[in-house]
Amino acid sequence: MLGFVLDVVFTVVAIRAIWKLFQGIQIGMSVGTAEPRQPRETGVPARGVQMAKDPVCGTYVVPDGAMSISAGRQTFYFCSAGCRDKYLAKTA
């Protein structure tokens, strides 16, 4: 009886592994072509992006997507409007 149960479990695992392999091959290819599928765009910046530190809370932000103010020659970047407002209230 135990041998039969182990045979069934092995068969199910083998079928699932083959099915997952087949799905991976299908997903990796574009429909109707032999070219690999292009990766999706994510909100993660590319490697090597210089980050700026928020002077209020210390969070590091990507300057391209952060709120900023310029004071003379220096630009300050903020993670949120709340931090920007706190900074402006403190310096005013």
Secondary structure, 3 states (H helix, E strand, C coil): CHHHHHHHHHHHHHHHHHHHHHHHHHHCECCCCCCECCCCCCCCCCCCCCCEECCCCCCEECHHHCEEEEECCEEEEECCHHHHHHHHHHHC
